[in-house]
Structures are given as structure tokens and as C-alpha cells.
Amino acid sequence: MLAERFVAASLGSGPLHAAGMLAAGSAFPGRCSRPSLAPNAIAGISMRKDFERAHVTAHDNVAVLTLNHPEVMNAASVKMIRGLYAALDHIEKPDSGFRVVVMTGEGRGFCSGANLSEVPDEGASLGGVGSALDTAYHPFLRRLRDLRMPLVTAVNGAAAGVGMSMALMGDLVLAARSAYFLQAFARIGLVPDGGSTWLLPRLIGLARAKELSLLAEKLPSERALEWGLINRVVDDGALMDEALSLARRLAQGPTQSYALIRRLYWESPHNSYDEQLDLERQSQGKAGRTEDFIEGVTAFQQKRPAQFKGK
């Protein structure tokens, strides 16, 4: 996380200028503005609930979780992670009715790295930056991994440092055409964190993962798509519409089956072939005991679309 204190140096035309403004909590006044891609610009929203530097809006049974500190392009902090964690508690309540999560950033960026004006104080109070990883960032990333519902990430603008790691936790990752991804740690002599060294080799191969980490260059969304890092690139103004369209489609599916599918893919890199076969058998047994399985088979036999209830 310490490396991300300097990641803003790569976000503007002048490295020291950009880093200095973000450290001072500036809103980057000299930047070219982009249309807001955040969900609060979308018609049909109801039931917004605010948390610390985050908010949740309900779109039927889809929850849109928004990083909400646009003054610093949603730079991450322990305060924000605390708010995001509480927001997930709200989303995963048994009676919430949510079946899919879309995660995005308010305003012009997804997440620009660590909040430069807060990292020193937080690091000191938590016993160092490594401790902040253990007590805040890592539990949040594990929480995203263990969600009981699909996660769609809608990447608007910069996804840098730990923001890149958060973006790549999506089961489906959509990026605006103007978005980009950045690993900047080597610029100050540190190593990638936030699970980057685990995720990147598995998503794009070892050679490209090392290229991103060693050269610390911006990866535009179009090239990220070519490399297989993300699923889709969407025009800026259509990003949230596309993300919500996919999320609503997933929300009509078999929720418990999705949870098992997510676990299978997260466990796969750790398992031998035989272990994965065993896990598939166990998971299939659980899926086969759900009401959605009965509905799926019945609908198939009756040649009609299945009406899954998530049970």
C-alpha cells in the first residue's frame, strides 16, 4: 500500500504536480472532465443507503456498491474500506433481496490507489502499512472473494494500485473506453500488493504480469481486453447501463448455483485435477438439492424459460 502513496504521480500530465494535489486532498482542478459514470446519474434508482465513503443503491434485486470519495478519485483508505465492508453487510443480509452486486466508483475514477493524505496517519495508528493490509484491505478482498452472489465491476477512469486489485475481483469486469489499469509499485522500490501477484499471472500469464509490474506503465482498457484481463470495453456513457443489464440477467439466474460456481473457480488454482473433480462432485450434489435445480429441469422438460427463485 505504501507504493500507492505515489501512484497519483502517474494519473496526470505532471507527476509531481498530480501527486502533490492528491496529497493535499485536491479534486484535480486542472483535469479534463469526463461524464460521470456513477449510478446516481441513472434513472430508476431507489433506496440509496450511505456508508463511510461508500453508498449502495437498489435496482430491483441488483445492488450497486459505489466507492464514494470523488474529491480524490475514490482513493482508498481504511475509512473507505470500513464503509465498503459495512455496505457488503447490508447487501448480504438474508432479507435484502439482492442477488447480484455491481461495484463502481463515483465520478471520474474507479479507484486511484491509496489516499495520500491519510495513509501516513493510518499506517502509524495501525502499526505500519503492512498492518493496514492485514487489518483492512486483505479482509475486504477476501470478503469480495467469498460473496454469495456474482460481482460485476464497472471500471470508470483509473484503477490503480489496490484499486486495480479491487476492480479485477469482479466475476465480470467491464471498463469504460477511457479507463486504464496501473501497477506503480516498482517506481518507488516496492512490490505489488492487494493480491496482484496472484491474480495477474492467472489472468494474463506470467510474462505480461511481470511487464505490468516491472515497467509500471498504464494499461488502456482496449489493450486490457486484448490481453484477456477484462471482459468488455464499453463507451463511457454506456458503462453503467451495460453493467446493470448484465447484472439483471445474472439476477434472474440460480443464485446458489452461482455461489458454488464462484467457489469452484476460486479453489481451482489450488487443487490438483483429482481434487477439483471431487470438489465438482460435492458442489453438484449441493446444487442438485436446490429448488432452482427442480425448476430448471421442469422448465427444460416443458420447453419454457426457467423462473429461478434463488432457493
Residue pairs with C-beta under 8 A, 6 or more apart in sequence:
1 114
1 119
1 123
1 129
1 132
1 133
1 137
1 161
1 162
1 193
1 194
2 114
2 119
2 123
2 129
2 188
2 190
3 161
3 184
3 185
3 187
3 188
3 190
3 191
3 192
3 193
4 76
4 113
4 114
4 119
4 160
4 161
4 162
4 184
4 185
5 23
5 113
5 114
5 116
5 119
5 120
6 19
6 116
6 184
6 187
6 188
7 112
7 113
7 114
7 160
7 161
7 182
7 184
8 18
8 19
8 21
8 22
8 23
8 73
8 75
8 112
8 113
8 116
8 160
9 15
9 16
9 18
9 19
9 184
9 187
10 18
10 160
10 182
10 184
10 187
10 216
10 218
11 18
11 22
11 28
11 73
11 112
11 158
11 160
11 182
12 18
12 21
12 28
12 30
12 31
17 30
18 28
19 116
21 28
21 29
22 28
22 72
22 73
22 75
22 112
22 116
22 117
23 116
23 117
24 117
25 71
25 72
25 117
26 71
26 72
27 70
27 71
27 72
28 73
31 108
33 108
34 108
34 156
34 157
34 178
34 236
35 236
35 237
36 106
36 107
36 108
37 104
37 105
37 154
37 156
37 157
37 176
37 236
37 237
37 239
37 240
38 66
38 70
38 104
38 105
38 106
38 107
38 156
38 240
39 45
39 57
39 59
39 64
39 66
39 102
39 104
39 240
39 244
40 48
40 57
40 66
40 106
41 240
42 59
42 240
42 241
42 244
44 59
45 57
45 58
45 59
45 64
46 57
46 58
46 59
47 57
47 58
48 55
48 56
48 57
48 58
49 55
49 56
49 57
49 87
49 90
50 68
51 83
51 84
51 86
51 87
51 90
52 79
52 80
52 82
52 83
52 86
53 67
53 68
53 69
53 77
53 79
53 80
53 83
53 84
54 65
54 66
54 67
54 68
54 80
54 83
54 84
54 86
54 87
55 65
55 66
55 68
55 87
56 63
56 64
56 65
56 66
56 87
56 90
56 91
57 63
57 64
57 66
58 64
58 98
59 244
59 247
59 248
60 248
60 251
61 97
61 98
61 99
61 100
61 251
62 98
62 99
62 100
62 101
62 102
62 244
62 247
62 248
62 251
63 91
63 96
63 98
63 100
63 101
63 102
64 101
64 102
64 103
64 104
64 240
64 244
65 84
65 87
65 88
65 91
65 101
65 102
65 103
65 104
66 103
66 104
66 105
66 106
67 74
67 76
67 80
67 84
67 103
67 104
67 105
67 106
67 110
67 111
68 74
68 83
68 106
69 75
69 77
69 80
69 106
69 115
70 105
70 106
70 107
70 108
70 109
72 112
72 115
72 116
72 117
73 105
73 107
73 108
73 109
73 111
73 112
73 157
73 158
74 80
74 105
74 106
74 107
74 109
74 110
74 111
74 112
74 163
75 111
75 112
75 113
75 114
75 115
75 116
75 163
76 111
76 113
76 114
76 115
76 137
76 161
76 162
76 163
76 166
77 114
77 115
77 118
77 119
77 122
78 118
78 122
78 126
78 132
78 135
78 136
79 118
80 115
81 136
81 137
81 140
82 136
84 140
85 139
85 140
85 143
88 101
88 143
88 144
88 147
90 96
91 98
91 101
92 98
92 147
92 148
92 149
98 149
99 149
99 250
99 251
99 255
99 310
100 149
100 150
100 151
100 152
100 247
100 248
100 250
100 251
101 147
101 149
101 150
101 151
101 152
101 247
102 151
102 152
102 153
102 154
102 240
102 243
102 244
102 247
103 151
103 152
103 153
103 154
103 166
103 170
104 110
104 153
104 154
104 155
104 156
104 239
104 240
104 243
105 111
105 155
105 156
105 157
107 157
108 156
108 157
109 156
109 157
109 158
109 159
109 163
110 153
110 154
110 155
110 156
110 157
110 158
110 159
110 163
110 166
110 167
110 179
111 158
111 159
111 160
111 161
111 162
111 163
111 164
111 166
111 167
112 157
112 158
112 160
112 161
112 163
113 160
113 161
113 162
113 163
113 184
114 161
114 162
119 129
119 132
122 132
123 129
123 131
123 132
126 132
126 135
126 136
133 193
137 162
137 193
137 194
141 165
141 166
141 169
141 194
141 195
144 151
144 166
144 169
145 169
145 266
147 259
147 262
148 255
148 259
149 255
149 258
149 259
150 171
150 172
150 247
150 250
150 258
150 262
151 169
151 170
151 171
151 172
152 170
152 171
152 172
152 173
152 174
152 243
152 246
152 247
152 250
153 166
153 167
153 168
153 169
153 170
153 172
153 173
153 174
154 174
154 175
154 176
154 239
154 240
154 242
154 243
155 167
155 173
155 174
155 175
155 176
155 179
155 181
155 221
155 230
156 176
156 179
156 236
156 239
157 176
157 178
157 179
157 180
158 179
158 180
158 182
159 166
159 167
159 175
159 179
159 180
159 181
159 182
160 181
160 182
160 183
160 184
161 182
161 183
161 184
161 185
161 193
161 194
162 193
162 194
164 181
164 182
164 183
164 194
164 196
165 193
165 194
165 195
165 196
165 199
166 194
167 173
167 175
167 181
168 199
168 203
168 229
168 230
171 262
172 231
172 232
172 246
173 229
173 230
173 231
173 232
174 230
174 231
174 232
174 233
174 234
174 239
174 242
174 243
174 246
175 221
175 224
175 225
175 230
175 232
175 233
175 234
175 239
176 221
176 233
176 234
176 235
176 236
176 239
177 221
177 222
177 233
177 234
177 235
177 236
178 221
178 236
179 220
179 221
180 218
180 219
180 220
180 221
180 224
181 212
181 218
181 219
181 221
181 224
181 229
182 216
182 217
182 218
182 219
183 192
183 196
183 212
183 213
183 216
184 216
185 191
185 192
185 193
185 213
185 216
186 213
186 214
186 215
186 216
187 216
191 197
191 213
192 200
192 213
196 213
197 209
197 213
200 208
200 209
200 212
200 213
200 229
201 209
202 269
203 209
203 228
203 229
204 227
204 228
204 229
208 227
212 219
219 227
219 229
221 230
221 233
222 233
224 230
224 233
225 231
225 232
225 233
232 242
234 242
250 258
252 308
253 308
254 287
254 290
254 292
254 293
254 296
254 306
254 308
254 310
255 292
255 308
255 310
255 311
256 286
256 287
256 290
256 292
256 310
256 311
257 287
257 290
257 292
257 293
260 283
260 286
260 287
263 283
264 276
264 279
264 280
264 283
267 276
267 279
268 276
271 279
287 293
290 311
291 309
291 311
292 306
292 308
292 309
292 310
292 311
295 306
295 307
295 308
295 309
296 306
296 308
298 306
299 305
299 306
299 307
300 306
